[in-house]
Amino acid sequence: MRTLAKFGVVTLFGLLAACGDSFEERALIGAGAGGATALATDGDVATGALIGGAVNVAYCSQYPENC
């Protein structure tokens, strides 16, 4: 059950990450989602925030119509 709950949290934060109107907003929102996901899954929060910010910016650069 704990694994299912972690999967749900990761999915929720992943869905919230792809938004923001500017580069800074996308980086900040991605960092928040990555950090929160890392916290919920007992990972390193700083690493999660760094990866989340970078991935959200990269995703929105690649698929701007989705952001």
C-alpha atoms as one frame of an Amber mdcrd trajectory, in Angstrom:
protein
   0.000   0.000   0.000   2.861   2.390   0.789   4.294   1.887  -2.714   0.923
   2.696  -4.256   0.678   5.884  -2.185   4.166   6.965  -3.297   3.246   6.304
  -6.918   0.142   8.458  -6.523   2.142  11.332  -5.035   4.758  11.138  -7.795
   2.037  11.121 -10.454   0.259  14.094  -8.903   3.404  16.219  -8.729   4.352
  15.172 -12.239   1.038  16.428 -13.566   1.417  19.734 -11.740   4.943  20.345
 -12.986   4.230  21.209 -16.608   3.025  24.785 -16.140   4.383  28.299 -15.923
   4.529  31.194 -18.366   8.199  32.122 -18.175  11.513  30.316 -17.824  11.738
  31.304 -14.165   8.216  30.112 -13.354   8.800  26.782 -15.069  12.081  26.274
 -13.216  10.536  27.201  -9.873   7.432  25.074 -10.330   9.505  22.121 -11.539
  11.875  22.509  -8.605   8.952  22.576  -6.190   7.395  19.484  -7.719  10.718
  17.650  -7.803  11.537  18.566  -4.224   8.093  17.592  -2.982   8.247  14.292
  -4.835  11.673  13.537  -3.359  10.376  14.390   0.109   7.337  12.145  -0.327
   9.463   9.237  -1.553  12.217   9.644   1.069  14.749  10.898  -1.498  17.203
  13.800  -1.430  15.125  16.991  -1.636  17.885  19.176  -3.123  18.598  16.668
  -5.875  14.888  16.276  -6.579  14.444  20.043  -6.819  17.399  20.403  -9.174
  16.258  17.600 -11.439  12.607  18.708 -11.329  13.468  22.269 -12.347  15.718
  21.153 -15.180  13.258  18.589 -16.499  10.312  20.981 -16.415  12.235  23.665
 -18.310  13.464  21.107 -20.850   9.987  19.653 -21.315   8.373  23.035 -21.852
  11.130  24.026 -24.303  10.540  20.838 -26.295   6.707  20.923 -26.132   5.642
  24.565 -25.649   2.073  23.817 -26.715   1.640  21.661 -23.586   2.769  24.355
 -21.172
